[in-house]
Amino acid sequence: MSSEQTPTPEATGPRPRRLTYAAALTGLEGLALLIGGAWILVLGLTGHPDDRQQAVTGGVTLIALALLPLLAARGLLARRSWSRGPAVITHIIALPVAYNLLQTDSAAIPAGIALGVTAVLGLYFLVNQETTRALGIRGPGAVADEAERK
C-alpha cells in the first residue's frame, strides 16, 4: 500500500491552515488560467482577432494548463503528497509572468502585483514545515534513518 493511500500520523489530525491557504492560492491561479483561457477562446471564436487559429490555440492551451494547479489544489486539500510538486511548479512559473506584467505601462501592473504576491505566498505556504509534515513528506535522510532503526 502506498503512502498516499495510508494517512501518516501527522495527516490524521485537522488540516493545518497553511495547507488550506496553499490549496486556495494554487486553486486561485488555476481558476485565473481557466477564466483567461476561456476568455481568449471566446474572443478568438466570436471576435475579429488577427489570427483566429492562434487565438483559439492559445485559449485551449491556457484551459489545459489550468488543470495542473486545479488538480494540485484538490490534492493539497486531500493531503496527497504528490500535489505539492505541481503546486510549487505553478507558483514558480507565475513569478516571471508577474514580472513581465509589472514591466508594462498599462492596467496589467495591478494584475502583476496580485500574481506576484499570490505566487510568493503560495510558495511560502507550500515549503512551510507544518505543510510538509501534514503532507507526510520527509527529507532525503529520513529513509536512511528509518532503515537504520529497523
N, C-alpha and C positions, 0 to 999 in steps of 0.2 A: 504494500500500500504506500502511495507516495505521500510526502509531507503536505501536499496541497489538499489531500482528502482528509487527513487526520489533523485536527487542530492542535497546535502546540499549546503548552500550559499557559503561555502568555496570551494566546489568542482566545482563551475561553472566557475571559472577563469582558467587561464593557469595552467597546471600541474607543480608543483614545480620540480626543477632539482633533489632534493634529492630523491623524489619519483621515478623519472625516473632512477636514479642511483641504487636505491634499487631493482627496477624491473630488471635492466640489470644484476646486480650481482646475483640475485636469478635465473634468466634465464641462466646465465653462469654456475652456479652449476648444474642446471638441464640438460643442454646440455652436461656437462662433465660426468654426470651419464649415460646419454643416449649413448654417444660415448663409454664409458668404458664398459657398458653392452653389446653393440653390438660387441665390440672387443672380450670380453670374450666368447660370444656366438659363434662368427665365429671361434675363435680358438678351442673352445670345439667341434664344429661340423667338422672342417676340419683338425685340428691338431691331436696330439697324447698326450692328457692330461692323467694324472694319473687316473683320474676318469671322464669319459665323462659326466655322468649324473650330477655330482656335478658342472662341468664347465657350462653346459647348464642351470642348475637351477640358478646358480649364475648370469649368463648373463641375463636371463629372469627377475630375481629379481631386478637387477640394472635398467633394462629398465622400469619395473613397478614403481620403486621408483623415477625415473626421472619425472614421470608425476606430482607428487606433486609440486616440485618447478617450473616446466614449467607452470602449471595451475595458481600457485600463482603469477608468474611474469606477466602473462596475466591479472590476476585480478588487480594487482597493477597498471598496465598501464591504465586499465579501471576504476580505483579509486573505486574498490569494497572493502568495509571494511573487509569482511571475509578473504581476501587474505593475510592480514598481519600475522595472526596466523601461517599458513603453511610456510610462508617465514621465520618467526622467528625460527620456529622449524627446518627448513632446515639448517639455519646458525648455530644454536646451536649444531646440530648433526655433522656438519662439523668440529667443534673445536677439539673433541677428535680424529677424523680421521687425522686431520692435525698434532696433537701432535704425534700420532703413526708414521706418515710418517717422522717426524723430528727425531725419535729415531733410524732410520735405518742408516746404513753406506753405502748408495747407492745413485743412481741418484734420488731417491724418495724425498730427502731432499728439492730440489727446489720446487717440487710439494707440499710438506708440507707447505713451506713458502707461496707459492701462495694461497693455500687453506685457510691457517690461516688468511692471510691479507684480502682475499675476504670475509671470514665469519665475521671478526671483523668489516670491513667497512659496510657490509650488515646490521649487527645488528645496527650499529651507525645510518645509514640512516633510518632504519625502526622504531626506537624508538624516532627519532627526532620529536620535537613538530610540525614543519612545515609539515612533512609527516602525523603525526597523525591528524592534522587539515584537511589536504587535503583529507584524507580518511573518514572524518566525525566521527572519533572515539572520544567519550567523556569519561571522567573519571567516576568512580562509583558514585561520588557525584552529577554528572550533572543531573541524572534522578530525584533525590530528590529535587534539586534546581528548576528544571523545574516544578515539581508538586506543589511546594510552590508558584511559581509565578502565577499559574492559579487560 
